Amino acid sequence: LEPEEVVRRQEALAAARLRMQEELNAQAERYKEKQRQLEEEKRRQKIAMWESMQEGKSYKGNLKLNQQEVESGASTSSAVPKSKPNKKPLRGGGYNPLSGEGGGTCSWRPGRRGPSAGG
């Protein structure tokens, strides 16, 4: 192999590594900025929650309302809430597991008293 060719390959390899490192640094910077923004948003939510709690409002409900406003602002489609279908009870109204009535065939009875048979 020619020594000039070896030097050229090493320089190209070093340049490629440098480009890759710069790209990685840029990605890390973008990630840090995104994390900073998320932390700032969390801090704002905590402040809003604290202020509404100081005013005597329901801070959890207020937080949910704020999140719904953000979501509704992001999506323009109107969501229609689904109504739950009427469910019938699994057992009749007279079922009471403690009374032993209406429970069907399985009923528990205590065992016989006295020492166990065996020996």
Secondary structure, DSSP 8 states (H G I E B T S, - for coil): --HHHHHHHHHHHHHHHHHHHHHHHHHHHHHHHHHHHHHHHHHHHHHHHHHHHHTTS-HHHHHHHHHHHHHHHH--S------------SS-TT-BTTTTBSS-S--------SS-S--
